[in-house]
Amino acid sequence: MIRASAAVVGLVSTLAGCTSVSLQHADAMSAVPPEPLGEDRLSLKWRFATDDRRTEIDPQEFAQAAVAGDTVFVGSQAGWFFALGLLDGHVRWKKQIGAVTSQPVVVGTMVYIGTADGILMCLDSQTGAERWRYQSRGPVEQPPKVTLDLVVFANEADQIVALDGITGRFKWQYKSETPEEYTLRGHAGVAIDGALIYTGFSNGTLVALRKDTGTLAWSTSLKAEADRFIDVDATPIVVKDRVYATSSSGGVYALDKATGLVRWRLPFYDAAAPSATGNIGGLASDGDAIYVSVADLGTYAIDLGGNVLWRVGAKGGGEPAEPVISDELLVYSLATDGMFIADKKTGETLEYFDPGDGISAPPTITGDGRLFVMSNRGILYAFDLE
């Protein structure tokens, strides 16, 4: 397995450190298979350094790019937020706003961004001029959701806040009880379906809130039999009449979206620590299956009835990010081992990209086959994806 350094990547015009791999693992649970397949799915177009992190030991970047029209928007731990040209990565404007560890949301001429300082900010997408900001009490590490009249976001303090999307004026807030003991890094974002908002908290509960008022419609515990490290940190997703969610102690759940009644549960176990599931990177669905990545245990495809269709190993691969679906492909990142492009029907790895320091952020994939991903050194890579 060739892992190209960032310096080498900058010199190569096409694959740039991308390595095609087969599923013939030396260790069946390992994240990285050793033998190349010779199948090229990625072609590097450009790269952009958001910061110089070459001298840091084990850096991590969680920022994810957003694409609107001919512009790519991205922040980073360094505190700068950039608007870049889609074709060549040239800087159109930049603004110092504080560390960003999530994906911005672009709606019309407005860009909504959460920061590690607990700020939800709205910028003009053309100029970067600030329109408004709202200060919350905890880091905002998941993208907000924007509707016709609201922008709703979650923070690390177990708060859900709704603001007027145009003016930033406060509408309502819901606060969950935060456990006194240690919790895992990160927090769930929000999912909106009709009149309800779904999200999870560090105390192991999944809730449905009424969108207009923020009042509680239902609450369900997902902590199973555990009493610590019970966080619901992955953003739930809604498929048909069910909401799918995870907890670090309970695994994957399917619930009735109207009542919160649990329809099925699929626990994940590590043979070395059977009482723990592990950190779950996030959920994705194509309407037919659920895809989830679990630290050390692997990436799973699960049908809507709770049956495992396939699993690929992730042992030693590092903390997973939320998987991303692109047509017949599933793309997922592991903090230590990099980004994997897999066949979503079988889990077979088709290609693998490690810039030398791993990838903690999920990729962004556009409808016309462009892929953007941030390395742990703060370098944004732009590829064509076949």
C-alpha positions in Angstrom: 0.0 0.0 0.0 1.5 3.3 -1.1 0.7 6.3 1.1 1.9 9.4 -0.6 2.9 12.4 1.4 1.2 15.8 0.8 4.4 17.0 -0.9 4.3 14.1 -3.3 0.6 14.7 -3.9 1.3 18.2 -5.0 3.7 17.1 -7.7 1.4 14.5 -9.3 -1.2 15.7 -11.7 -3.6 12.9 -11.7 -3.9 10.1 -9.0 -1.9 12.2 -6.5 -1.6 9.5 -3.8 -4.8 7.8 -4.7 -4.3 4.0 -4.5 -6.6 1.5 -5.9 -7.0 -1.5 -3.6 -8.5 -4.9 -3.5 -10.5 -6.5 -0.7 -8.0 -9.2 0.0 -6.9 -8.1 3.5 -3.9 -9.5 5.3 -6.1 -9.0 8.4 -9.8 -9.4 7.6 -10.7 -6.7 10.1 -8.1 -4.2 8.9 -9.2 -1.0 7.3 -6.5 -0.9 4.6 -6.2 -3.8 2.1 -2.7 -4.2 0.6 -3.0 -5.2 -3.0 -3.8 -2.7 -5.8 -6.6 -3.4 -8.3 -5.5 -0.9 -10.9 -9.0 0.8 -11.0 -8.7 4.6 -11.1 -11.7 6.5 -9.9 -10.1 9.8 -8.8 -8.3 12.5 -10.9 -6.8 15.4 -8.9 -7.8 18.9 -10.3 -6.3 21.2 -7.6 -5.5 21.5 -4.0 -5.7 24.5 -1.6 -3.9 24.8 1.8 -6.2 26.5 4.4 -3.4 26.6 6.9 0.3 25.5 7.3 0.1 22.5 9.7 3.2 20.7 8.5 5.0 20.8 11.8 2.1 19.7 14.0 1.9 16.2 15.5 -1.3 14.3 14.7 -3.4 17.3 13.5 -7.1 16.8 12.7 -9.5 18.8 10.5 -13.2 18.2 10.5 -14.4 20.9 8.2 -16.3 19.9 5.1 -16.7 21.9 1.9 -20.0 23.1 0.4 -20.5 23.8 -3.3 -22.9 26.4 -4.7 -22.8 27.3 -8.4 -19.1 27.9 -9.4 -17.9 28.5 -5.8 -16.5 26.2 -3.1 -17.0 27.3 0.5 -14.9 25.9 3.3 -13.5 26.8 6.8 -10.8 25.2 8.9 -9.3 25.0 12.4 -7.1 28.0 11.6 -10.2 30.3 11.7 -10.2 31.5 8.1 -13.3 30.9 5.9 -12.7 30.8 2.2 -14.8 31.1 -1.0 -12.8 29.4 -3.8 -13.3 29.1 -7.5 -14.7 25.7 -8.5 -12.4 25.1 -11.4 -9.0 26.0 -10.1 -9.3 26.8 -6.3 -8.4 30.5 -6.6 -9.5 32.6 -3.6 -12.5 34.8 -4.4 -12.7 36.1 -0.8 -11.7 35.1 2.7 -12.8 36.1 6.2 -11.5 35.4 9.7 -14.5 34.0 11.6 -13.0 31.4 14.1 -12.4 27.7 13.9 -14.9 25.7 11.8 -15.4 22.0 12.2 -18.4 21.4 10.0 -20.0 22.1 6.6 -21.5 25.5 5.8 -24.9 25.7 4.3 -25.5 27.9 1.2 -29.1 29.2 0.5 -29.4 31.8 -2.2 -26.9 34.6 -1.4 -26.5 33.5 2.2 -23.9 31.2 3.8 -24.7 29.8 7.3 -21.7 28.7 9.3 -21.2 27.3 12.8 -18.0 27.9 14.7 -16.1 26.2 17.6 -16.8 29.4 19.6 -20.5 28.6 19.6 -21.4 31.2 16.9 -23.9 30.6 14.1 -23.1 33.2 11.5 -24.6 34.3 8.2 -22.4 35.8 5.5 -23.1 37.2 2.1 -22.0 34.4 -0.4 -20.8 36.9 -3.0 -18.7 39.2 -0.8 -18.2 37.5 2.6 -19.8 40.5 4.4 -21.4 39.5 7.7 -25.2 39.8 7.8 -25.7 38.6 11.3 -24.4 36.3 14.1 -25.9 34.5 17.0 -23.8 33.5 20.1 -24.8 30.1 21.6 -23.2 28.4 24.6 -21.4 25.5 23.0 -19.3 24.6 19.9 -21.4 24.2 16.7 -19.9 21.1 15.1 -22.7 20.1 12.7 -24.2 22.0 9.8 -27.5 23.9 10.5 -30.7 23.1 8.7 -32.4 25.9 6.8 -36.2 26.0 5.9 -38.2 28.8 4.3 -38.4 30.7 7.6 -36.0 29.1 10.0 -32.4 28.1 10.5 -32.1 25.4 13.2 -28.8 24.2 14.7 -27.5 22.1 17.6 -24.4 22.7 19.8 -22.1 20.8 22.1 -24.0 22.1 25.1 -27.0 19.9 24.2 -29.0 22.9 22.9 -31.2 23.2 19.9 -31.7 26.8 18.7 -34.1 28.1 16.0 -33.5 31.6 14.5 -35.1 33.6 11.8 -33.1 32.7 8.7 -33.1 36.3 7.2 -32.5 38.4 10.4 -31.0 35.9 12.8 -33.6 36.9 15.4 -34.1 34.3 18.2 -37.2 32.1 17.8 -36.9 29.3 20.4 -34.5 27.0 22.2 -34.7 23.5 23.6 -32.2 22.3 26.2 -31.6 18.7 27.1 -30.0 17.5 30.4 -26.3 17.0 30.0 -24.7 14.1 32.0 -22.3 15.0 34.7 -19.8 12.3 33.7 -17.5 12.4 30.6 -19.1 12.3 27.2 -17.7 11.6 23.8 -16.4 14.3 21.5 -19.0 15.8 19.1 -22.8 16.1 19.0 -25.6 15.2 16.7 -27.0 17.6 14.1 -30.7 18.1 13.4 -33.0 16.4 10.8 -36.2 18.1 9.7 -39.2 16.2 8.3 -42.5 18.0 7.9 -43.5 19.6 11.2 -40.9 17.7 13.3 -37.2 18.2 14.1 -35.2 15.1 15.2 -31.9 15.1 17.1 -30.0 13.3 19.8 -28.1 14.2 22.9 -25.2 13.1 25.1 -27.6 11.7 27.7 -28.6 8.9 25.2 -32.0 10.3 24.2 -33.4 10.9 20.7 -36.2 13.5 20.6 -38.7 14.9 18.2 -39.4 18.6 18.5 -42.2 20.6 17.0 -40.7 22.9 14.4 -42.9 25.9 15.1 -42.4 26.1 18.9 -39.5 23.8 19.9 -41.7 21.9 22.3 -41.2 18.2 22.8 -43.3 15.8 20.7 -41.6 12.6 22.0 -38.4 11.4 23.6 -36.9 7.9 23.5 -33.8 6.5 25.3 -31.3 4.8 23.0 -28.7 4.0 25.7 -29.7 0.3 26.0 -28.3 -1.2 29.2 -25.3 1.2 29.5 -25.0 4.0 32.1 -21.9 5.8 30.6 -20.7 6.8 27.2 -24.3 6.7 25.9 -24.1 9.6 23.5 -26.3 10.0 20.5 -23.8 11.9 18.4 -24.7 10.9 14.9 -27.3 13.1 13.1 -30.5 11.0 12.6 -32.0 10.4 9.2 -35.6 10.0 8.1 -36.5 7.3 5.5 -40.2 6.8 4.7 -42.1 6.4 8.0 -39.1 5.8 10.2 -36.3 7.7 11.7 -32.9 6.0 12.0 -30.5 6.9 14.7 -27.5 5.5 16.6 -26.0 5.6 20.1 -22.5 4.8 21.2 -23.8 2.2 23.6 -26.9 0.9 21.8 -26.0 0.6 18.1 -28.4 1.4 15.3 -32.1 2.0 15.9 -35.2 2.3 13.7 -38.1 4.2 15.3 -41.5 5.2 14.3 -41.1 8.8 13.3 -44.5 9.9 14.6 -44.3 8.2 18.0 -40.7 7.4 18.8 -41.6 3.7 19.3 -38.5 1.5 18.6 -39.1 -0.9 15.7 -35.8 -2.7 15.8 -32.3 -2.3 17.2 -29.0 -3.6 15.8 -26.2 -3.6 18.5 -22.5 -3.5 17.5 -20.0 -5.4 19.7 -16.2 -5.6 19.9 -15.1 -9.0 21.1 -12.4 -7.4 23.3 -15.0 -5.0 24.9 -18.4 -6.5 24.5 -20.1 -3.8 26.6 -19.1 -1.0 24.2 -20.1 -0.2 20.6 -17.6 2.4 19.8 -17.7 5.8 18.2 -20.1 6.0 15.3 -19.3 8.4 12.5 -22.8 9.0 11.1 -25.6 7.6 9.0 -26.4 7.7 5.3 -29.2 6.2 3.2 -30.1 5.7 -0.4 -33.7 4.8 0.5 -33.1 1.1 0.3 -30.3 0.6 2.9 -28.6 2.3 5.8 -24.9 2.8 5.8 -22.9 3.5 9.0 -19.2 3.5 10.0 -18.2 2.4 13.5 -14.7 3.0 14.9 -12.6 -0.2 14.7 -15.6 -2.4 13.9 -16.1 -1.4 10.3 -18.5 0.2 7.8 -21.9 -1.6 7.5 -24.7 -1.7 5.0 -28.0 -2.6 6.7 -31.4 -3.1 5.0 -34.4 -1.3 6.3 -35.4 -4.3 8.3 -32.2 -4.2 10.4 -30.3 -7.0 8.6 -26.6 -6.6 7.8 -26.0 -6.8 4.1 -22.2 -6.5 4.3 -19.4 -5.2 6.5 -15.8 -4.1 5.7 -13.2 -3.8 8.4 -11.9 -0.7 10.1 -9.5 -2.0 12.7 -6.9 0.6 13.5 -8.3 3.0 10.9 -9.2 5.7 13.4 -12.4 7.7 14.1 -14.9 7.5 11.2 -16.7 10.3 9.5 -20.2 10.3 8.1 -20.4 8.1 4.9 -21.5 9.8 1.7 -23.4 8.1 -1.2 -22.8 9.0 -4.8 -24.8 6.9 -7.3 -23.5 3.3 -6.9 -20.6 4.4 -4.7 -20.2 4.8 -1.0 -17.3 7.1 0.1 -16.2 7.2 3.7 -13.2 8.5 5.7 -11.2 7.2 8.6 -9.1 9.6 10.6 -5.9 7.6 10.5 -6.2 5.6 7.2 -7.8 8.1 4.8 -10.7 8.0 2.3 -12.2 4.9 0.8 -14.4 4.6 -2.3 -16.4 1.5 -2.3 -19.2 -0.3 -4.2 -22.3 0.4 -2.1 -23.8 -3.0 -3.1 -20.9 -5.1 -1.9 -18.6 -2.9 0.2 -15.7 -3.8 -2.1 -13.1 -1.1 -2.0 -12.5 0.4 -5.5 -10.0 3.1 -4.6 -8.3 4.6 -1.6 -6.8 8.0 -0.9 -4.4 8.9 2.0 -2.6 12.2 1.7 -0.2 11.1 4.4 -1.9 12.2 7.6 -5.4 10.6 7.3 -8.8 12.2 6.7 -11.3 13.0 9.5 -13.8 15.0 7.5 -16.5 13.6 5.2 -16.1 14.3 1.5 -18.5 16.5 -0.5 -19.6 15.1 -3.8 -21.5 17.1 -6.4 -24.1 15.8 -8.9 -21.7 16.3 -11.8 -19.0 14.1 -10.3 -16.7 16.4 -8.4 -15.3 15.4 -5.0 -13.8 17.7 -2.3 -12.2 16.5 0.9 -10.1 18.1 3.6 -7.0 16.4 4.9 -5.9 16.4 8.5 -3.2 18.9 7.5 -5.8 21.4 6.4 -5.4 20.9 2.7 -8.6 20.8 0.6 -8.3 18.4 -2.4 -10.5 18.7 -5.5 -11.0 15.6 -7.6 -13.0 14.5 -10.6 -14.8 11.3 -9.5 -15.6 8.6 -12.1 
